Amino acid sequence: MPVNQDLALLSDYAFRSAFLIYALALILSIAAYVAAGGTKPTSARTADKLSNMTQSLVWLGIIIHAGSVILRGVATQRVPWGNLYEYISVTAVLAMTVAAVVLHRRELRILWTWVLVPILILLFYGGTKLYVNAGPVVPALRSFWLPIHVSTVSIGAGFGLISSLASILYLLRSRNPQGWLGRLVNPLPDAEKLDRLAYRAGIICVPVFGLGVALGAIWAESSWGRFWNWDPKETMSFVTWVLYAAYLHARATAGWRKAASWINVAAFTAMVFNLFFINLVANSLHSYAGLN
């Protein structure tokens, strides 16, 4: 099918615009974070105002970012996640949407700095190193399972990002560090709130991400004749799901709660490893999801 180059170009412009809006939101969130750590009577009000502005900018960025994804799909007349650049863009916009919903509460908006930094790094890498021109996909991806499987996994990954990030911040906050590290974590919510946020996001991540892995297995059976092939991509996805499930189990089990947050961090590490190393380096049946 011919590609509408005008719409494809608009999609690229929207992607860059969303990136710039997210970057501006990061600047505002950093200003809010610094203000929240201040001691002046007006510091809390300033931080609250800047956090509200950050939230508004984030939603604007999400709308434009989603427009970029939609325009890419219309331009190519297919679901717009047929290569790694598109997959990262879709995953990022879904993760940002999840974060915007989860962090709508006033006391949690201070976390935007910690969310926006990895998202911007991900988008910058995807938009520069992994970018490919809009075009058709290989025959293996011309399946109705593609949007179902990828969107489900991406939503689960979005909740996983929030859960793991909250666990990382919980580990920092619970140690009551001194010096510059103490000043860095001082504006954060208390450790109990961060732990609770990690757990609640994990409760959603595990069934949604697990459903995505299961749907991938069903697609594999229809495409490759087997539900499971021990392909590096599917294997690491399963390992990631097991680690998130292990986090929930440890978090709810007496004697394991201290280790739970570290398991959650390990799950996030596995997810990042799967996203980059497996897609770009490993010889996989999912190789067509890489640069081409």
Salt bridges, closest charged atoms under 4 A:
ASP12 OD1 - ARG72 NH1 3.80
ASP48 OD1 - ARG106 NE 3.39
GLU86 OE2 - ARG72 NE 2.73
GLU86 OE2 - ARG78 NH2 2.81
GLU107 OE2 - ARG105 NH2 2.52
GLU192 OE2 - ARG196 NH1 3.48
ASP195 OD2 - ARG251 NE 3.12
ASP195 OD2 - ARG257 NH2 3.30
ASP231 OD2 - HIS286 ND1 2.57
